[in-house]
Amino acid sequence: MNISQWKPRSQIALGLAAVLVLISAVAIGYIATRGDDDSGPANYMGAIISNPVEMPNLVLTDQDGKTFDLQKETEGVVSLVYVGYTHCPDICPTHLAEMNAALRDLPKDVAEKVKVIFITSDPERDTPEVLKKYLSAFNPSFIGLTGTREQTDAAQEALGVPVAEREDLGDGNYAVNHAAYVIAYTKDHVAHTVYPSGMGRKEWINDLPLLVKRGFVPS
């Protein structure tokens, strides 16, 4: 199951022009309703996955050089999983900055139940030390994961996202074309929503209280 298959919430089509992989335009419901009212309907602003997917059993190396078991380390929290790389010029820092802004502005009882996990698609350059320095500039609580090329490619396949590819820029430099959306796993380790490039703080502030306090509740 490819996690890029999302269920339309309305007839509003959002072209993912900034996505650096071959993902076509998707229809996304854009409901500008705060999600912190437990009694009302669950109005999500993220893109709904038509067939929810379970979190894969991944074991990689974190920014402190320690073994990180994705399922075990995310018990009881909402996990925001993103594949990117530290040399990314635009999409990665934008996603990370927007997630940090939302967590900063959300109530503490919501923010403390959310983990942001950044899996590198460029393990040759993104060592644990590089990841730690990079992510600390956004939020010291953000978790960076790396491994061998085989491990990080396998992780992307297990997540259901297109495996990143290098683009030669000459003079020994290269860019990495990677999936440009954040996957949100609820406490039961199931992903119902994703957040492509173009979504940010507003969507997180709406959806995270819902996902933390209620899980995913179909409307």
Secondary structure, DSSP 8 states (H G I E B T S, - for coil): --TT-EE-SSS-EE--TT-SSS---EE-------S--TTS-----SEEEEEEEE----EEEETTS-EEEHHHHTTTSEEEEEEE-TT-SSHHHHHHHHHHHHHHHS-HHHHTTEEEEEEES-TTT--HHHHHHHHHTT-TT-EEEE--HHHHHHHHHHHTS---EEEEEETTEEEEE---EEEEE-TTSEEEEEEETT--HHHHHHHHHHHHHT-----
